[in-house]
Amino acid sequence: MDAAMVDEREGSKLKWLWLAVLVIAVDLGTKYMATAMLTYGNPVPVIPSFNLTLLHNTGAAFSFLAEAAGWQRWFFVTLALVVSVVLTGWLKKLKANETWTAIAIVLILGGALGNVYDRVVHGYVVDFLHFYWQDWHFPAFNLADTAITIGAAMMVLDAFRKPAEDSGDADRSN
């Protein structure tokens, strides 16, 4: 095996897929527990401004398209699977020094696949984390949604923390 192949393999960011698997396992485990222990739609206060409330979301984030005729289930499954393939391809092409981006990608990947499982098996996504303030209620969500949000925020932060590429037009004064 030549040195270039060893360096490429050692720098492979596919090794971070374990984190996606962990996200899926924890997400599905907490959804199972919520389904087993909570009564649908009945809030269980945990601390002020936070309840555990079992809800089923047939739409996307914030119940977008939840009232559609059912076509959205397979649309979101297909979309998530396509995005997952694209993310895995992107992950595979990352350089050894792009660990932050790799973690962001696998968090999004794990969250997307956790919610895909729900859509395929149940026809809806199980949500149970419910924050509110007085009469304002944030839409209920789950740990898959949390992983997706953290991954997306990491990508946004990454865009601001990366130095601009050298354009080659540096001021050359002699």
C-alpha positions in Angstrom: 0.0 0.0 0.0 1.5 3.3 -0.9 1.7 6.3 1.4 -1.0 8.3 -0.4 -3.5 5.6 0.2 -2.6 5.3 3.8 -2.9 9.1 4.3 -6.2 9.2 2.5 -7.6 6.3 4.6 -6.4 7.7 7.9 -8.0 11.1 7.0 -11.3 9.5 6.0 -14.2 11.2 7.7 -16.4 8.1 7.2 -15.1 7.1 10.6 -17.5 9.7 12.0 -20.5 7.6 10.9 -20.6 6.1 14.4 -21.9 9.4 15.6 -24.8 9.2 13.2 -25.6 5.7 14.4 -25.5 7.0 18.0 -27.9 9.8 17.2 -30.3 7.3 15.5 -30.2 4.9 18.5 -30.7 7.6 21.1 -33.4 9.3 19.1 -35.4 6.1 18.5 -34.9 5.0 22.1 -36.2 8.3 23.5 -39.2 8.2 21.0 -39.9 4.7 22.1 -39.9 5.7 25.8 -42.0 8.8 25.1 -44.6 6.6 23.2 -44.6 4.0 26.0 -44.8 6.4 29.0 -46.8 9.4 27.8 -50.4 9.8 26.8 -50.9 11.5 23.4 -51.4 15.2 23.7 -51.2 15.3 27.5 -48.4 17.6 28.7 -46.3 16.4 31.6 -44.6 19.3 33.3 -40.8 18.9 33.9 -39.7 22.4 34.8 -41.3 25.8 34.2 -41.6 26.4 30.5 -40.8 22.8 29.5 -43.2 19.8 29.2 -42.9 16.3 27.8 -45.9 16.1 25.4 -46.3 13.2 23.0 -47.4 14.4 19.5 -47.3 12.9 16.0 -46.1 15.1 13.2 -47.1 14.1 9.6 -45.5 17.2 8.2 -42.0 18.6 8.2 -40.3 21.0 10.6 -42.9 23.0 12.6 -45.7 20.8 11.1 -45.2 22.2 7.7 -47.6 20.3 5.3 -49.0 18.3 8.2 -52.5 18.9 6.8 -51.7 17.6 3.3 -53.4 14.5 2.0 -50.7 12.0 2.8 -48.4 12.4 -0.2 -46.0 14.4 2.1 -45.0 11.2 4.0 -43.2 9.7 1.0 -42.0 13.1 -0.3 -40.2 13.7 3.0 -38.9 10.1 3.1 -37.5 10.5 -0.4 -36.1 13.9 0.2 -34.3 12.7 3.4 -32.9 9.7 1.7 -31.5 11.8 -1.2 -30.1 14.3 1.2 -28.5 11.4 3.2 -26.8 10.1 0.1 -25.5 13.6 -0.7 -24.3 14.1 2.8 -22.5 10.8 2.9 -20.8 11.6 -0.4 -19.7 15.0 1.0 -18.5 13.3 4.1 -16.4 10.9 2.1 -14.7 13.8 0.2 -13.7 15.8 3.3 -10.1 16.5 4.0 -8.4 15.3 7.1 -8.5 18.7 8.8 -12.3 19.1 8.3 -13.5 17.3 11.4 -15.9 20.1 12.4 -17.7 19.8 9.1 -17.7 16.0 9.4 -19.4 16.2 12.8 -22.0 18.6 11.5 -22.7 16.4 8.5 -23.2 13.2 10.6 -25.4 15.0 13.1 -27.7 16.0 10.3 -27.5 12.6 8.7 -28.3 10.8 12.0 -31.2 13.1 12.7 -32.6 12.8 9.2 -32.5 9.0 9.3 -34.0 8.9 12.7 -37.0 10.8 11.4 -37.1 8.7 8.2 -37.5 5.6 10.3 -40.6 7.2 12.0 -42.1 8.2 8.7 -41.7 4.8 7.1 -42.7 2.7 10.1 -45.4 5.0 11.7 -46.4 7.4 9.0 -45.5 10.3 11.3 -42.6 11.6 13.3 -42.8 11.2 17.1 -42.3 14.5 18.9 -42.2 15.0 22.7 -40.0 17.9 23.7 -42.3 20.9 24.3 -41.0 24.3 25.3 -43.3 27.3 25.9 -43.4 30.7 27.5 -46.7 31.9 28.9 -49.2 31.5 26.0 -46.5 31.0 23.3 -45.6 27.4 22.5 -42.6 26.3 20.4 -43.6 23.4 18.2 -42.8 20.1 19.8 -39.7 18.3 18.5 -37.4 15.3 19.2 -33.7 14.5 19.5 -33.4 13.9 15.8 -34.6 17.5 15.2 -32.1 18.6 17.8 -29.2 16.9 16.1 -30.2 18.3 12.7 -30.4 21.8 14.2 -27.0 21.5 15.9 -25.4 20.2 12.7 -26.9 23.0 10.7 -25.8 25.6 13.2 -22.3 24.1 13.1 -22.2 24.5 9.3 -23.4 28.1 9.5 -20.7 28.8 12.2 -18.1 27.1 10.0 -18.9 29.4 7.1 -18.0 32.4 9.4 -14.9 30.8 11.0 -13.1 29.7 7.8 -10.6 32.1 6.5 -11.3 33.4 3.0 -9.5 31.5 0.2 -6.5 33.3 -1.1 -7.7 34.7 -4.5 -4.2 34.9 -5.8 -4.5 38.7 -6.3 -2.4 39.5 -3.3 -0.8 42.9 -3.3 2.7 42.4 -4.6 4.8 45.4 -3.8 8.5 45.3 -4.5 
